[in-house]
Amino acid sequence: MMQEPFFQDKKILVIEQSPKTVNDRTWCFWEKEAGLFEPIVHHRWQTLRFYSGSFSKEFSISPYQYKMIRGIDLYALVKKTAAAHTNVEWRQEKVTAITTENELALVTTDKASYTAEYVFNSIHFGDIMQHPLGAQKGSRDVYLLQHFKGWVIETTEPVFDAAKATFMDFRVSQEQGTTFFYVLPASPTTALVEYTLFTEKLLPPEAYDEALKGYIESYLKLKNYTIQHEEFGVIPMTNHRFPLQQGRVVYTGIAGGQAKGSSGYAFRFIQKRAEAIVRSLAACKQIDLHHSFTNSKFALYDSVLLQVLAKRKMPGSEIFAAIFRHNPPQRVLRFLDNESSLLDDLQIMRSVPTAVFLPAALQELTGKGSTFTG
Ligand SMILES: Cc1cc2nc3c(=O)[nH]c(=O)nc-3n(C[C@H](O)[C@H](O)[C@H](O)COP(=O)(O)OP(=O)(O)OC[C@H]3O[C@@H](n4cnc5c(N)ncnc54)[C@H](O)[C@@H]3O)c2cc1C
C-alpha cells in the first residue's frame, strides 16, 4: 500500500486503546475486482445459497465474489503497513474527548493531549444499545439491533462444500423478529456458522449457543464437531443520520453511520468513505463531506424497510425471499451496496408487496422531522 503524495509530509498518529491482537470479528463483503485487501482474503465464494420457508435457491454471483477477511489478518496488515512508513506513529492510549475549534481538532487521552489538522474518529462514544437521541427519539426514528453470534466449527470428516456459502437461511423461528443463519465454509472440514437477529433487545447469552447447536444439528446434520473460535457483535440498524463531519473531526465507521440501516453491512461502506476522504485531501487538501442525493435516496429505502421490519408489517424472511425470488442476485447485491440504478431500484420495489411498502414510503416522504434531510 502506497501513500498518496499529500500524506508523505504529514505526521499521522493512530491512537488505539487495544493492541489489536485478538481475532474478534470476521468481515464478509462482495466485490468484482481485486480489492485493497486481496492478500488477506481468507476465503471466497462465487456460489451463494438462500433459504426460506417459501423460497430457496442456489445462485452464481459472478462477476462478484463474496470474500471473507479475518479481523486478526486485517489488524496485522494495517500494523505492518503503518510500520513501513516513518511518518505514521501508533500509540496505545484511551481517547477521552475529541473536540474541534479554530481549524483544528483536539484529542484528549488518558495520557496526553493532541492537536491536529484533522481527526478521523471511529469511536462511538454513546451507548450502542440506545438511539443517539435517547428520550427525544421521534415515532419515525427506528433503532433496531443486529446482533449475532458465530462459531467456527471443525469436523473430522469432510462435510462442507467450500465453493458454496449460505448467505441467508431463514428456515428458523422468526418469533423474535428477523432471524437467519449464515454458513461460510472455508474448507471441507471448517465453517463459520453465524446466528443473526434484527430485534430491539439482545437475547440472554445462552440463547445464542442453544440456537447455534440446534441449527448445526437440524440443518447441517452434524453432531460431532469442535468449536475452534467464537465471535459476537452488535450493530445498530437505524434511520438516524449520524454526522459525517463536525469542523475538523471526520467520522468514520459505525460512529460515522456507515452500517447500512437495513442490512448492517458496513465493511465496504467504510472502505468507500475512506477512499473518498483520501481523494478529497489529495485533490483539494481539505475535507468537506456531505450527504449526496444518492446517499439520501438509499437512506430513504433503508428507512422504509426498517419501518416495515420494526413495525412488523411483513416478516424480514418474506421480504428477502421476495427480493431474491424476483431479481438476479447481482442486482440484489448492487442494491445492498447502494450501487443500483434507478431501474434496478424500481425492479426491486416491484418484487415486494405495494400494499405494505407504499404506505411506509409515503409516510417517510410526507412525515415531519429531519430523518431524510442533509
Ligand atoms: C463480530 C462482527 C462481525 C462483523 N461482520 C461484518 C461483516 O461480515 N461485514 C460487514 O460489512 N460488516 C461487519 N461488521 C460490522 C462492521 O464492519 C464492523 O463493526 C467494523 O469493525 C466497524 O468498524 P469501525 O471502525 O466502526 O469500528 P471498530 O472496528 O470497532 O474500530 C473502532 C476502534 O476504536 C477503538 N476504540 C474504541 N474506543 C476507544 C477509545 N476510547 N480510545 C481509543 N480507541 C478506542 C477500538 O478498540 C477499535 O479498534 C461486523 C461487526 C462485528 C462486531
The ligand as an SDF file (V2000), in Angstrom:
LIG
                    3D

 53 58  0  0  0  0  0  0  0  0999 V2000
  -18.2290   -9.6350   15.0870 C   0  0  0  0  0  0  0  0  0  0  0  0
  -18.5280   -8.6670   13.9700 C   0  0  0  0  0  0  0  0  0  0  0  0
  -18.6330   -9.1370   12.6620 C   0  0  0  0  0  0  0  0  0  0  0  0
  -18.9100   -8.2340   11.6260 C   0  0  0  0  0  0  0  0  0  0  0  0
  -19.0220   -8.7320   10.3560 N   0  0  0  0  0  0  0  0  0  0  0  0
  -19.2490   -7.8690    9.3470 C   0  0  0  0  0  0  0  0  0  0  0  0
  -19.3090   -8.3540    8.0100 C   0  0  0  0  0  0  0  0  0  0  0  0
  -19.1930   -9.5540    7.7590 O   0  0  0  0  0  0  0  0  0  0  0  0
  -19.4930   -7.4680    7.0040 N   0  0  0  0  0  0  0  0  0  0  0  0
  -19.6500   -6.1340    7.2340 C   0  0  0  0  0  0  0  0  0  0  0  0
  -19.8210   -5.3710    6.2760 O   0  0  0  0  0  0  0  0  0  0  0  0
  -19.6350   -5.6450    8.4950 N   0  0  0  0  0  0  0  0  0  0  0  0
  -19.4290   -6.4750    9.5480 C   0  0  0  0  0  0  0  0  0  0  0  0
  -19.3770   -5.9900   10.8240 N   0  0  0  0  0  0  0  0  0  0  0  0
  -19.7130   -4.5640   11.0350 C   0  0  0  0  0  0  0  0  0  0  0  0
  -18.5360   -3.5990   10.8400 C   0  0  0  0  0  0  0  0  0  0  0  0
  -17.8950   -3.8100    9.5920 O   0  0  0  0  0  0  0  0  0  0  0  0
  -17.5310   -3.7340   11.9740 C   0  0  0  0  0  0  0  0  0  0  0  0
  -18.1720   -3.4860   13.1910 O   0  0  0  0  0  0  0  0  0  0  0  0
  -16.3370   -2.7820   11.7900 C   0  0  0  0  0  0  0  0  0  0  0  0
  -15.2990   -3.2440   12.5970 O   0  0  0  0  0  0  0  0  0  0  0  0
  -16.7260   -1.3660   12.1520 C   0  0  0  0  0  0  0  0  0  0  0  0
  -15.5870   -0.5520   12.0550 O   0  0  0  0  0  0  0  0  0  0  0  0
  -15.3980    0.6830   12.9940 P   0  0  0  0  0  0  0  0  0  0  0  0
  -14.1400    1.3390   12.5740 O   0  0  0  0  0  0  0  0  0  0  0  0
  -16.6370    1.4710   13.0710 O   0  0  0  0  0  0  0  0  0  0  0  0
  -15.2530    0.0680   14.4650 O   0  0  0  0  0  0  0  0  0  0  0  0
  -14.1330   -0.8630   15.0550 P   0  0  0  0  0  0  0  0  0  0  0  0
  -13.6060   -1.8050   14.0360 O   0  0  0  0  0  0  0  0  0  0  0  0
  -14.7350   -1.4380   16.3000 O   0  0  0  0  0  0  0  0  0  0  0  0
  -12.9600    0.1390   15.4030 O   0  0  0  0  0  0  0  0  0  0  0  0
  -13.0780    1.0890   16.4400 C   0  0  0  0  0  0  0  0  0  0  0  0
  -11.7400    1.0750   17.1460 C   0  0  0  0  0  0  0  0  0  0  0  0
  -11.7460    2.0950   18.1310 O   0  0  0  0  0  0  0  0  0  0  0  0
  -11.0760    1.5990   19.2910 C   0  0  0  0  0  0  0  0  0  0  0  0
  -11.5840    2.3830   20.4190 N   0  0  0  0  0  0  0  0  0  0  0  0
  -12.8500    2.3970   20.9280 C   0  0  0  0  0  0  0  0  0  0  0  0
  -12.9330    3.2890   21.9150 N   0  0  0  0  0  0  0  0  0  0  0  0
  -11.7080    3.8500   22.0480 C   0  0  0  0  0  0  0  0  0  0  0  0
  -11.1610    4.8600   22.8970 C   0  0  0  0  0  0  0  0  0  0  0  0
  -11.9340    5.4910   23.8020 N   0  0  0  0  0  0  0  0  0  0  0  0
   -9.8660    5.1980   22.7600 N   0  0  0  0  0  0  0  0  0  0  0  0
   -9.0760    4.5950   21.8200 C   0  0  0  0  0  0  0  0  0  0  0  0
   -9.5210    3.6380   20.9820 N   0  0  0  0  0  0  0  0  0  0  0  0
  -10.8310    3.2850   21.0930 C   0  0  0  0  0  0  0  0  0  0  0  0
  -11.4670    0.1380   19.3590 C   0  0  0  0  0  0  0  0  0  0  0  0
  -10.5110   -0.6030   20.1020 O   0  0  0  0  0  0  0  0  0  0  0  0
  -11.4720   -0.2360   17.8810 C   0  0  0  0  0  0  0  0  0  0  0  0
  -10.2220   -0.7290   17.4560 O   0  0  0  0  0  0  0  0  0  0  0  0
  -19.0980   -6.8450   11.8940 C   0  0  0  0  0  0  0  0  0  0  0  0
  -19.0050   -6.4040   13.2070 C   0  0  0  0  0  0  0  0  0  0  0  0
  -18.7210   -7.2880   14.2280 C   0  0  0  0  0  0  0  0  0  0  0  0
  -18.6570   -6.7580   15.6480 C   0  0  0  0  0  0  0  0  0  0  0  0
  1  2  1  0
  2  3  1  0
  2 52  2  0
  3  4  2  0
  4  5  1  0
  4 50  1  0
  5  6  2  0
  6  7  1  0
  6 13  1  0
  7  8  2  0
  7  9  1  0
  9 10  1  0
 10 11  2  0
 10 12  1  0
 12 13  2  0
 13 14  1  0
 14 15  1  0
 14 50  1  0
 15 16  1  0
 16 17  1  0
 16 18  1  0
 18 19  1  0
 18 20  1  0
 20 21  1  0
 20 22  1  0
 22 23  1  0
 23 24  1  0
 24 25  2  0
 24 26  1  0
 24 27  1  0
 27 28  1  0
 28 29  2  0
 28 30  1  0
 28 31  1  0
 31 32  1  0
 32 33  1  0
 33 34  1  0
 33 48  1  0
 34 35  1  0
 35 36  1  0
 35 46  1  0
 36 37  1  0
 36 45  1  0
 37 38  2  0
 38 39  1  0
 39 40  1  0
 39 45  2  0
 40 41  1  0
 40 42  2  0
 42 43  1  0
 43 44  2  0
 44 45  1  0
 46 47  1  0
 46 48  1  0
 48 49  1  0
 50 51  2  0
 51 52  1  0
 52 53  1  0
M  END
$$$$
